[in-house]
């Protein structure tokens, strides 16, 4: 499996969620980049967020966001090593 542009857009949205506060969601506005709007809809279709324009993370979405943000942390540390 490769990282397609669609998957990267989804990972970028998951990376924006505040994992320290699960009551804080995201709203992808209609003026956002088309890639972000489409990514939010795909995340909703996959059951990771509560609304087609973002919303809150579901339990599966929380797990995915944790993994995505952990991966970014690992890769950023590796870049500086």
PDB file of N, CA, C and O in Angstrom:
ATOM      1  N   UNK A   1       0.846  -1.176   0.000  1.00  0.00           N
ATOM      2  CA  UNK A   1       0.000   0.000   0.000  1.00  0.00           C
ATOM      3  C   UNK A   1       0.890   1.236   0.000  1.00  0.00           C
ATOM      4  O   UNK A   1       1.903   1.287   0.697  1.00  0.00           O
ATOM      5  N   UNK A   2       0.502   2.216  -0.779  1.00  0.00           N
ATOM      6  CA  UNK A   2       1.248   3.465  -0.837  1.00  0.00           C
ATOM      7  C   UNK A   2       0.408   4.595  -0.252  1.00  0.00           C
ATOM      8  O   UNK A   2      -0.806   4.473  -0.087  1.00  0.00           O
ATOM      9  N   UNK A   3       1.079   5.684   0.052  1.00  0.00           N
ATOM     10  CA  UNK A   3       0.385   6.871   0.539  1.00  0.00           C
ATOM     11  C   UNK A   3      -0.089   7.674  -0.668  1.00  0.00           C
ATOM     12  O   UNK A   3       0.688   8.392  -1.297  1.00  0.00           O
ATOM     13  N   UNK A   4      -1.355   7.542  -0.972  1.00  0.00           N
ATOM     14  CA  UNK A   4      -1.954   8.287  -2.071  1.00  0.00           C
ATOM     15  C   UNK A   4      -2.232   9.719  -1.609  1.00  0.00           C
ATOM     16  O   UNK A   4      -2.258   9.980  -0.407  1.00  0.00           O
ATOM     17  N   UNK A   5      -2.437  10.643  -2.538  1.00  0.00           N
ATOM     18  CA  UNK A   5      -2.796  12.004  -2.125  1.00  0.00           C
ATOM     19  C   UNK A   5      -4.056  12.042  -1.250  1.00  0.00           C
ATOM     20  O   UNK A   5      -4.142  12.860  -0.335  1.00  0.00           O
ATOM     21  N   UNK A   6      -5.029  11.170  -1.519  1.00  0.00           N
ATOM     22  CA  UNK A   6      -6.240  11.124  -0.693  1.00  0.00           C
ATOM     23  C   UNK A   6      -5.923  10.710   0.739  1.00  0.00           C
ATOM     24  O   UNK A   6      -6.433  11.305   1.689  1.00  0.00           O
ATOM     25  N   UNK A   7      -5.079   9.686   0.893  1.00  0.00           N
ATOM     26  CA  UNK A   7      -4.713   9.240   2.246  1.00  0.00           C
ATOM     27  C   UNK A   7      -3.919  10.313   2.979  1.00  0.00           C
ATOM     28  O   UNK A   7      -4.114  10.524   4.176  1.00  0.00           O
ATOM     29  N   UNK A   8      -3.029  10.986   2.270  1.00  0.00           N
ATOM     30  CA  UNK A   8      -2.249  12.058   2.896  1.00  0.00           C
ATOM     31  C   UNK A   8      -3.180  13.164   3.384  1.00  0.00           C
ATOM     32  O   UNK A   8      -2.995  13.685   4.484  1.00  0.00           O
ATOM     33  N   UNK A   9      -4.165  13.524   2.591  1.00  0.00           N
ATOM     34  CA  UNK A   9      -5.128  14.560   3.001  1.00  0.00           C
ATOM     35  C   UNK A   9      -5.890  14.124   4.252  1.00  0.00           C
ATOM     36  O   UNK A   9      -6.141  14.934   5.143  1.00  0.00           O
ATOM     37  N   UNK A  10      -6.253  12.857   4.316  1.00  0.00           N
ATOM     38  CA  UNK A  10      -6.955  12.342   5.497  1.00  0.00           C
ATOM     39  C   UNK A  10      -6.042  12.367   6.716  1.00  0.00           C
ATOM     40  O   UNK A  10      -6.472  12.754   7.803  1.00  0.00           O
ATOM     41  N   UNK A  11      -4.793  11.961   6.549  1.00  0.00           N
ATOM     42  CA  UNK A  11      -3.835  11.986   7.655  1.00  0.00           C
ATOM     43  C   UNK A  11      -3.600  13.410   8.137  1.00  0.00           C
ATOM     44  O   UNK A  11      -3.480  13.653   9.337  1.00  0.00           O
ATOM     45  N   UNK A  12      -3.535  14.352   7.198  1.00  0.00           N
ATOM     46  CA  UNK A  12      -3.345  15.749   7.589  1.00  0.00           C
ATOM     47  C   UNK A  12      -4.507  16.251   8.441  1.00  0.00           C
ATOM     48  O   UNK A  12      -4.294  16.980   9.410  1.00  0.00           O
ATOM     49  N   UNK A  13      -5.723  15.870   8.092  1.00  0.00           N
ATOM     50  CA  UNK A  13      -6.876  16.272   8.919  1.00  0.00           C
ATOM     51  C   UNK A  13      -6.822  15.609  10.286  1.00  0.00           C
ATOM     52  O   UNK A  13      -7.070  16.262  11.300  1.00  0.00           O
ATOM     53  N   UNK A  14      -6.504  14.329  10.327  1.00  0.00           N
ATOM     54  CA  UNK A  14      -6.412  13.634  11.617  1.00  0.00           C
ATOM     55  C   UNK A  14      -5.347  14.259  12.509  1.00  0.00           C
ATOM     56  O   UNK A  14      -5.476  14.261  13.733  1.00  0.00           O
ATOM     57  N   UNK A  15      -4.300  14.787  11.893  1.00  0.00           N
ATOM     58  CA  UNK A  15      -3.222  15.402  12.658  1.00  0.00           C
ATOM     59  C   UNK A  15      -3.651  16.728  13.279  1.00  0.00           C
ATOM     60  O   UNK A  15      -2.991  17.212  14.198  1.00  0.00           O
ATOM     61  N   UNK A  16      -4.725  17.319  12.806  1.00  0.00           N
ATOM     62  CA  UNK A  16      -5.191  18.609  13.333  1.00  0.00           C
ATOM     63  C   UNK A  16      -6.018  18.486  14.606  1.00  0.00           C
ATOM     64  O   UNK A  16      -6.192  19.469  15.326  1.00  0.00           O
ATOM     65  N   UNK A  17      -6.531  17.293  14.893  1.00  0.00           N
ATOM     66  CA  UNK A  17      -7.368  17.128  16.076  1.00  0.00           C
ATOM     67  C   UNK A  17      -6.541  17.259  17.348  1.00  0.00           C
ATOM     68  O   UNK A  17      -5.409  16.780  17.420  1.00  0.00           O
ATOM     69  N   UNK A  18      -7.118  17.912  18.346  1.00  0.00           N
ATOM     70  CA  UNK A  18      -6.493  18.062  19.652  1.00  0.00           C
ATOM     71  C   UNK A  18      -6.789  16.812  20.469  1.00  0.00           C
ATOM     72  O   UNK A  18      -7.914  16.620  20.931  1.00  0.00           O
ATOM     73  N   UNK A  19      -5.797  15.974  20.644  1.00  0.00           N
ATOM     74  CA  UNK A  19      -5.999  14.719  21.379  1.00  0.00           C
ATOM     75  C   UNK A  19      -6.133  14.951  22.881  1.00  0.00           C
ATOM     76  O   UNK A  19      -6.576  14.062  23.608  1.00  0.00           O
ATOM     77  N   UNK A  20      -5.760  16.118  23.345  1.00  0.00           N
ATOM     78  CA  UNK A  20      -5.880  16.440  24.766  1.00  0.00           C
ATOM     79  C   UNK A  20      -7.287  16.836  25.176  1.00  0.00           C
ATOM     80  O   UNK A  20      -7.583  16.935  26.366  1.00  0.00           O
ATOM     81  N   UNK A  21      -8.161  17.064  24.194  1.00  0.00           N
ATOM     82  CA  UNK A  21      -9.526  17.473  24.492  1.00  0.00           C
ATOM     83  C   UNK A  21     -10.463  16.857  23.456  1.00  0.00           C
ATOM     84  O   UNK A  21     -10.622  17.395  22.359  1.00  0.00           O
ATOM     85  N   UNK A  22     -11.073  15.744  23.801  1.00  0.00           N
ATOM     86  CA  UNK A  22     -11.941  15.049  22.846  1.00  0.00           C
ATOM     87  C   UNK A  22     -13.249  15.792  22.596  1.00  0.00           C
ATOM     88  O   UNK A  22     -14.004  15.421  21.697  1.00  0.00           O
ATOM     89  N   UNK A  23     -13.529  16.832  23.375  1.00  0.00           N
ATOM     90  CA  UNK A  23     -14.727  17.643  23.155  1.00  0.00           C
ATOM     91  C   UNK A  23     -14.475  18.766  22.148  1.00  0.00           C
ATOM     92  O   UNK A  23     -15.369  19.559  21.854  1.00  0.00           O
ATOM     93  N   UNK A  24     -13.267  18.823  21.632  1.00  0.00           N
ATOM     94  CA  UNK A  24     -12.908  19.828  20.635  1.00  0.00           C
ATOM     95  C   UNK A  24     -12.879  19.159  19.265  1.00  0.00           C
ATOM     96  O   UNK A  24     -12.105  18.229  19.040  1.00  0.00           O
ATOM     97  N   UNK A  25     -13.708  19.625  18.370  1.00  0.00           N
ATOM     98  CA  UNK A  25     -13.776  19.041  17.040  1.00  0.00           C
ATOM     99  C   UNK A  25     -13.162  19.944  15.999  1.00  0.00           C
ATOM    100  O   UNK A  25     -12.510  20.938  16.318  1.00  0.00           O
ATOM    101  N   UNK A  26     -13.378  19.585  14.753  1.00  0.00           N
ATOM    102  CA  UNK A  26     -12.915  20.373  13.613  1.00  0.00           C
ATOM    103  C   UNK A  26     -14.089  20.682  12.707  1.00  0.00           C
ATOM    104  O   UNK A  26     -15.025  19.891  12.590  1.00  0.00           O
ATOM    105  N   UNK A  27     -14.033  21.825  12.076  1.00  0.00           N
ATOM    106  CA  UNK A  27     -15.034  22.206  11.085  1.00  0.00           C
ATOM    107  C   UNK A  27     -14.279  22.543   9.803  1.00  0.00           C
ATOM    108  O   UNK A  27     -13.479  23.478   9.778  1.00  0.00           O
ATOM    109  N   UNK A  28     -14.535  21.783   8.741  1.00  0.00           N
ATOM    110  CA  UNK A  28     -13.941  22.060   7.442  1.00  0.00           C
ATOM    111  C   UNK A  28     -14.968  22.892   6.674  1.00  0.00           C
ATOM    112  O   UNK A  28     -15.999  22.383   6.233  1.00  0.00           O
ATOM    113  N   UNK A  29     -14.670  24.154   6.526  1.00  0.00           N
ATOM    114  CA  UNK A  29     -15.613  25.085   5.895  1.00  0.00           C
ATOM    115  C   UNK A  29     -15.680  24.882   4.384  1.00  0.00           C
ATOM    116  O   UNK A  29     -14.770  24.313   3.781  1.00  0.00           O
ATOM    117  N   UNK A  30     -16.750  25.346   3.797  1.00  0.00           N
ATOM    118  CA  UNK A  30     -16.958  25.177   2.356  1.00  0.00           C
ATOM    119  C   UNK A  30     -15.932  25.930   1.518  1.00  0.00           C
ATOM    120  O   UNK A  30     -15.802  25.670   0.322  1.00  0.00           O
ATOM    121  N   UNK A  31     -15.202  26.859   2.131  1.00  0.00           N
ATOM    122  CA  UNK A  31     -14.171  27.605   1.408  1.00  0.00           C
ATOM    123  C   UNK A  31     -12.783  26.977   1.572  1.00  0.00           C
ATOM    124  O   UNK A  31     -11.796  27.502   1.057  1.00  0.00           O
ATOM    125  N   UNK A  32     -12.713  25.858   2.289  1.00  0.00           N
ATOM    126  CA  UNK A  32     -11.441  25.159   2.474  1.00  0.00           C
ATOM    127  C   UNK A  32     -10.996  24.547   1.148  1.00  0.00           C
ATOM    128  O   UNK A  32     -11.758  24.503   0.182  1.00  0.00           O
ATOM    129  N   UNK A  33      -9.765  24.083   1.121  1.00  0.00           N
ATOM    130  CA  UNK A  33      -9.246  23.425  -0.077  1.00  0.00           C
ATOM    131  C   UNK A  33     -10.144  22.235  -0.421  1.00  0.00           C
ATOM    132  O   UNK A  33     -10.583  21.514   0.475  1.00  0.00           O
ATOM    133  N   UNK A  34     -10.416  22.029  -1.690  1.00  0.00           N
ATOM    134  CA  UNK A  34     -11.262  20.897  -2.089  1.00  0.00           C
ATOM    135  C   UNK A  34     -10.756  19.558  -1.558  1.00  0.00           C
ATOM    136  O   UNK A  34     -11.548  18.667  -1.253  1.00  0.00           O
ATOM    137  N   UNK A  35      -9.431  19.418  -1.450  1.00  0.00           N
ATOM    138  CA  UNK A  35      -8.859  18.169  -0.929  1.00  0.00           C
ATOM    139  C   UNK A  35      -9.252  17.953   0.529  1.00  0.00           C
ATOM    140  O   UNK A  35      -9.521  16.824   0.939  1.00  0.00           O
ATOM    141  N   UNK A  36      -9.287  19.027   1.311  1.00  0.00           N
ATOM    142  CA  UNK A  36      -9.655  18.925   2.725  1.00  0.00           C
ATOM    143  C   UNK A  36     -11.135  18.605   2.878  1.00  0.00           C
ATOM    144  O   UNK A  36     -11.517  17.806   3.733  1.00  0.00           O
ATOM    145  N   UNK A  37     -11.967  19.227   2.050  1.00  0.00           N
ATOM    146  CA  UNK A  37     -13.407  18.966   2.091  1.00  0.00           C
ATOM    147  C   UNK A  37     -13.680  17.502   1.757  1.00  0.00           C
ATOM    148  O   UNK A  37     -14.467  16.841   2.433  1.00  0.00           O
ATOM    149  N   UNK A  38     -13.026  17.002   0.713  1.00  0.00           N
ATOM    150  CA  UNK A  38     -13.216  15.609   0.301  1.00  0.00           C
ATOM    151  C   UNK A  38     -12.668  14.655   1.358  1.00  0.00           C
ATOM    152  O   UNK A  38     -13.260  13.606   1.614  1.00  0.00           O
ATOM    153  N   UNK A  39     -11.543  15.012   1.971  1.00  0.00           N
ATOM    154  CA  UNK A  39     -10.954  14.157   3.008  1.00  0.00           C
ATOM    155  C   UNK A  39     -11.881  14.048   4.213  1.00  0.00           C
ATOM    156  O   UNK A  39     -12.032  12.966   4.780  1.00  0.00           O
ATOM    157  N   UNK A  40     -12.502  15.157   4.608  1.00  0.00           N
ATOM    158  CA  UNK A  40     -13.434  15.122   5.738  1.00  0.00           C
ATOM    159  C   UNK A  40     -14.615  14.205   5.435  1.00  0.00           C
ATOM    160  O   UNK A  40     -15.054  13.447   6.300  1.00  0.00           O
ATOM    161  N   UNK A  41     -15.120  14.273   4.227  1.00  0.00           N
ATOM    162  CA  UNK A  41     -16.231  13.394   3.846  1.00  0.00           C
ATOM    163  C   UNK A  41     -15.802  11.927   3.870  1.00  0.00           C
ATOM    164  O   UNK A  41     -16.549  11.070   4.344  1.00  0.00           O
ATOM    165  N   UNK A  42     -14.610  11.635   3.362  1.00  0.00           N
ATOM    166  CA  UNK A  42     -14.125  10.244   3.380  1.00  0.00           C
ATOM    167  C   UNK A  42     -13.942   9.747   4.812  1.00  0.00           C
ATOM    168  O   UNK A  42     -14.275   8.602   5.119  1.00  0.00           O
ATOM    169  N   UNK A  43     -13.411  10.607   5.693  1.00  0.00           N
ATOM    170  CA  UNK A  43     -13.248  10.214   7.095  1.00  0.00           C
ATOM    171  C   UNK A  43     -14.608   9.923   7.731  1.00  0.00           C
ATOM    172  O   UNK A  43     -14.739   9.000   8.534  1.00  0.00           O
ATOM    173  N   UNK A  44     -15.604  10.704   7.372  1.00  0.00           N
ATOM    174  CA  UNK A  44     -16.952  10.450   7.870  1.00  0.00           C
ATOM    175  C   UNK A  44     -17.484   9.127   7.319  1.00  0.00           C
ATOM    176  O   UNK A  44     -18.052   8.326   8.061  1.00  0.00           O
ATOM    177  N   UNK A  45     -17.301   8.901   6.027  1.00  0.00           N
ATOM    178  CA  UNK A  45     -17.759   7.654   5.406  1.00  0.00           C
ATOM    179  C   UNK A  45     -17.097   6.425   6.029  1.00  0.00           C
ATOM    180  O   UNK A  45     -17.688   5.346   6.069  1.00  0.00           O
ATOM    181  N   UNK A  46     -15.872   6.597   6.509  1.00  0.00           N
ATOM    182  CA  UNK A  46     -15.126   5.501   7.141  1.00  0.00           C
ATOM    183  C   UNK A  46     -15.450   5.364   8.626  1.00  0.00           C
ATOM    184  O   UNK A  46     -14.953   4.455   9.291  1.00  0.00           O
ATOM    185  N   UNK A  47     -16.284   6.268   9.146  1.00  0.00           N
ATOM    186  CA  UNK A  47     -16.674   6.189  10.553  1.00  0.00           C
ATOM    187  C   UNK A  47     -15.664   6.768  11.518  1.00  0.00           C
ATOM    188  O   UNK A  47     -15.656   6.405  12.695  1.00  0.00           O
ATOM    189  N   UNK A  48     -14.803   7.671  11.040  1.00  0.00           N
ATOM    190  CA  UNK A  48     -13.772   8.232  11.904  1.00  0.00           C
ATOM    191  C   UNK A  48     -14.169   9.575  12.521  1.00  0.00           C
ATOM    192  O   UNK A  48     -13.665   9.950  13.580  1.00  0.00           O
ATOM    193  N   UNK A  49     -15.075  10.296  11.854  1.00  0.00           N
ATOM    194  CA  UNK A  49     -15.575  11.565  12.388  1.00  0.00           C
ATOM    195  C   UNK A  49     -17.096  11.570  12.327  1.00  0.00           C
ATOM    196  O   UNK A  49     -17.703  10.802  11.581  1.00  0.00           O
ATOM    197  N   UNK A  50     -17.694  12.438  13.113  1.00  0.00           N
ATOM    198  CA  UNK A  50     -19.151  12.399  13.275  1.00  0.00           C
ATOM    199  C   UNK A  50     -19.929  13.146  12.198  1.00  0.00           C
ATOM    200  O   UNK A  50     -21.119  12.891  12.016  1.00  0.00           O
ATOM    201  N   UNK A  51     -19.286  14.057  11.486  1.00  0.00           N
ATOM    202  CA  UNK A  51     -19.978  14.864  10.481  1.00  0.00           C
ATOM    203  C   UNK A  51     -19.213  14.838   9.162  1.00  0.00           C
ATOM    204  O   UNK A  51     -18.007  14.590   9.146  1.00  0.00           O
ATOM    205  N   UNK A  52     -19.906  15.091   8.061  1.00  0.00           N
ATOM    206  CA  UNK A  52     -19.240  15.100   6.754  1.00  0.00           C
ATOM    207  C   UNK A  52     -18.271  16.266   6.618  1.00  0.00           C
ATOM    208  O   UNK A  52     -17.385  16.235   5.764  1.00  0.00           O
ATOM    209  N   UNK A  53     -18.426  17.292   7.447  1.00  0.00           N
ATOM    210  CA  UNK A  53     -17.503  18.427   7.403  1.00  0.00           C
ATOM    211  C   UNK A  53     -16.560  18.439   8.604  1.00  0.00           C
ATOM    212  O   UNK A  53     -16.034  19.489   8.975  1.00  0.00           O
ATOM    213  N   UNK A  54     -16.352  17.284   9.203  1.00  0.00           N
ATOM    214  CA  UNK A  54     -15.441  17.163  10.340  1.00  0.00           C
ATOM    215  C   UNK A  54     -16.168  16.697  11.580  1.00  0.00           C
ATOM    216  O   UNK A  54     -16.454  15.510  11.738  1.00  0.00           O
ATOM    217  N   UNK A  55     -16.465  17.634  12.454  1.00  0.00           N
ATOM    218  CA  UNK A  55     -17.137  17.255  13.692  1.00  0.00           C
ATOM    219  C   UNK A  55     -16.158  16.728  14.714  1.00  0.00           C
ATOM    220  O   UNK A  55     -15.040  17.226  14.850  1.00  0.00           O
ATOM    221  N   UNK A  56     -16.599  15.712  15.431  1.00  0.00           N
ATOM    222  CA  UNK A  56     -15.787  15.121  16.492  1.00  0.00           C
ATOM    223  C   UNK A  56     -15.268  13.765  16.048  1.00  0.00           C
ATOM    224  O   UNK A  56     -15.833  13.125  15.160  1.00  0.00           O
ATOM    225  N   UNK A  57     -14.187  13.340  16.677  1.00  0.00           N
ATOM    226  CA  UNK A  57     -13.658  12.005  16.404  1.00  0.00           C
ATOM    227  C   UNK A  57     -14.564  10.955  17.040  1.00  0.00           C
ATOM    228  O   UNK A  57     -15.038  11.132  18.162  1.00  0.00           O
ATOM    229  N   UNK A  58     -14.797   9.877  16.326  1.00  0.00           N
ATOM    230  CA  UNK A  58     -15.438   8.710  16.921  1.00  0.00           C
ATOM    231  C   UNK A  58     -14.360   7.950  17.696  1.00  0.00           C
ATOM    232  O   UNK A  58     -13.199   8.358  17.685  1.00  0.00           O
ATOM    233  N   UNK A  59     -14.714   6.875  18.355  1.00  0.00           N
ATOM    234  CA  UNK A  59     -13.690   6.103  19.072  1.00  0.00           C
ATOM    235  C   UNK A  59     -12.652   5.550  18.089  1.00  0.00           C
ATOM    236  O   UNK A  59     -11.458   5.537  18.389  1.00  0.00           O
ATOM    237  N   UNK A  60     -13.103   5.097  16.927  1.00  0.00           N
ATOM    238  CA  UNK A  60     -12.161   4.625  15.908  1.00  0.00           C
ATOM    239  C   UNK A  60     -11.327   5.789  15.375  1.00  0.00           C
ATOM    240  O   UNK A  60     -10.131   5.635  15.127  1.00  0.00           O
ATOM    241  N   UNK A  61     -11.949   6.941  15.202  1.00  0.00           N
ATOM    242  CA  UNK A  61     -11.235   8.121  14.742  1.00  0.00           C
ATOM    243  C   UNK A  61     -10.182   8.579  15.736  1.00  0.00           C
ATOM    244  O   UNK A  61      -9.097   9.008  15.345  1.00  0.00           O
ATOM    245  N   UNK A  62     -10.501   8.490  17.022  1.00  0.00           N
ATOM    246  CA  UNK A  62      -9.529   8.849  18.052  1.00  0.00           C
ATOM    247  C   UNK A  62      -8.303   7.952  17.953  1.00  0.00           C
ATOM    248  O   UNK A  62      -7.170   8.426  18.029  1.00  0.00           O
ATOM    249  N   UNK A  63      -8.534   6.670  17.784  1.00  0.00           N
ATOM    250  CA  UNK A  63      -7.419   5.732  17.647  1.00  0.00           C
ATOM    251  C   UNK A  63      -6.591   6.057  16.401  1.00  0.00           C
ATOM    252  O   UNK A  63      -5.361   6.037  16.447  1.00  0.00           O
ATOM    253  N   UNK A  64      -7.264   6.353  15.294  1.00  0.00           N
ATOM    254  CA  UNK A  64      -6.565   6.686  14.054  1.00  0.00           C
ATOM    255  C   UNK A  64      -5.764   7.976  14.206  1.00  0.00           C
ATOM    256  O   UNK A  64      -4.622   8.059  13.752  1.00  0.00           O
ATOM    257  N   UNK A  65      -6.363   8.984  14.847  1.00  0.00           N
ATOM    258  CA  UNK A  65      -5.669  10.254  15.047  1.00  0.00           C
ATOM    259  C   UNK A  65      -4.450  10.073  15.949  1.00  0.00           C
ATOM    260  O   UNK A  65      -3.404  10.679  15.713  1.00  0.00           O
ATOM    261  N   UNK A  66      -4.582   9.250  16.971  1.00  0.00           N
ATOM    262  CA  UNK A  66      -3.434   8.974  17.846  1.00  0.00           C
ATOM    263  C   UNK A  66      -2.300   8.346  17.057  1.00  0.00           C
ATOM    264  O   UNK A  66      -1.142   8.736  17.211  1.00  0.00           O
ATOM    265  N   UNK A  67      -2.625   7.376  16.213  1.00  0.00           N
ATOM    266  CA  UNK A  67      -1.599   6.720  15.401  1.00  0.00           C
ATOM    267  C   UNK A  67      -0.977   7.700  14.404  1.00  0.00           C
ATOM    268  O   UNK A  67       0.241   7.724  14.229  1.00  0.00           O
ATOM    269  N   UNK A  68      -1.805   8.496  13.762  1.00  0.00           N
ATOM    270  CA  UNK A  68      -1.305   9.461  12.778  1.00  0.00           C
ATOM    271  C   UNK A  68      -0.368  10.465  13.435  1.00  0.00           C
ATOM    272  O   UNK A  68       0.701  10.768  12.904  1.00  0.00           O
ATOM    273  N   UNK A  69      -0.770  10.976  14.588  1.00  0.00           N
ATOM    274  CA  UNK A  69       0.056  11.969  15.260  1.00  0.00           C
ATOM    275  C   UNK A  69       1.327  11.346  15.827  1.00  0.00           C
ATOM    276  O   UNK A  69       2.372  11.995  15.855  1.00  0.00           O
ATOM    277  N   UNK A  70       1.252  10.107  16.274  1.00  0.00           N
ATOM    278  CA  UNK A  70       2.451   9.407  16.740  1.00  0.00           C
ATOM    279  C   UNK A  70       3.430   9.201  15.594  1.00  0.00           C
ATOM    280  O   UNK A  70       4.635   9.390  15.758  1.00  0.00           O
ATOM    281  N   UNK A  71       2.914   8.817  14.446  1.00  0.00           N
ATOM    282  CA  UNK A  71       3.766   8.612  13.278  1.00  0.00           C
ATOM    283  C   UNK A  71       4.471   9.911  12.896  1.00  0.00           C
ATOM    284  O   UNK A  71       5.666   9.906  12.602  1.00  0.00           O
ATOM    285  N   UNK A  72       3.743  11.011  12.898  1.00  0.00           N
ATOM    286  CA  UNK A  72       4.373  12.300  12.593  1.00  0.00           C
ATOM    287  C   UNK A  72       5.478  12.626  13.587  1.00  0.00           C
ATOM    288  O   UNK A  72       6.543  13.109  13.200  1.00  0.00           O
ATOM    289  N   UNK A  73       5.232  12.367  14.853  1.00  0.00           N
ATOM    290  CA  UNK A  73       6.248  12.623  15.879  1.00  0.00           C
ATOM    291  C   UNK A  73       7.484  11.774  15.636  1.00  0.00           C
ATOM    292  O   UNK A  73       8.606  12.275  15.704  1.00  0.00           O
ATOM    293  N   UNK A  74       7.289  10.505  15.357  1.00  0.00           N
ATOM    294  CA  UNK A  74       8.415   9.601  15.101  1.00  0.00           C
ATOM    295  C   UNK A  74       9.208  10.062  13.895  1.00  0.00           C
ATOM    296  O   UNK A  74      10.437  10.108  13.940  1.00  0.00           O
ATOM    297  N   UNK A  75       8.517  10.405  12.817  1.00  0.00           N
ATOM    298  CA  UNK A  75       9.200  10.820  11.601  1.00  0.00           C
ATOM    299  C   UNK A  75       9.920  12.146  11.771  1.00  0.00           C
ATOM    300  O   UNK A  75      10.996  12.335  11.204  1.00  0.00           O
ATOM    301  N   UNK A  76       9.355  13.066  12.535  1.00  0.00           N
ATOM    302  CA  UNK A  76      10.017  14.350  12.773  1.00  0.00           C
ATOM    303  C   UNK A  76      11.277  14.157  13.605  1.00  0.00           C
ATOM    304  O   UNK A  76      12.288  14.812  13.355  1.00  0.00           O
ATOM    305  N   UNK A  77      11.229  13.263  14.594  1.00  0.00           N
ATOM    306  CA  UNK A  77      12.410  12.977  15.416  1.00  0.00           C
ATOM    307  C   UNK A  77      13.488  12.348  14.550  1.00  0.00           C
ATOM    308  O   UNK A  77      14.667  12.672  14.693  1.00  0.00           O
ATOM    309  N   UNK A  78      13.095  11.447  13.651  1.00  0.00           N
ATOM    310  CA  UNK A  78      14.061  10.788  12.777  1.00  0.00           C
ATOM    311  C   UNK A  78      14.740  11.772  11.844  1.00  0.00           C
ATOM    312  O   UNK A  78      15.912  11.600  11.512  1.00  0.00           O
ATOM    313  N   UNK A  79      14.018  12.808  11.413  1.00  0.00           N
ATOM    314  CA  UNK A  79      14.584  13.817  10.511  1.00  0.00           C
ATOM    315  C   UNK A  79      15.712  14.578  11.193  1.00  0.00           C
ATOM    316  O   UNK A  79      16.697  14.933  10.546  1.00  0.00           O
ATOM    317  N   UNK A  80      15.581  14.833  12.485  1.00  0.00           N
ATOM    318  CA  UNK A  80      16.572  15.642  13.183  1.00  0.00           C
ATOM    319  C   UNK A  80      17.730  14.807  13.718  1.00  0.00           C
ATOM    320  O   UNK A  80      18.750  15.362  14.127  1.00  0.00           O
ATOM    321  N   UNK A  81      17.592  13.505  13.721  1.00  0.00           N
ATOM    322  CA  UNK A  81      18.656  12.640  14.275  1.00  0.00           C
ATOM    323  C   UNK A  81      19.826  12.503  13.321  1.00  0.00           C
ATOM    324  O   UNK A  81      20.798  11.814  13.632  1.00  0.00           O
TER     325      UNK A  81
END
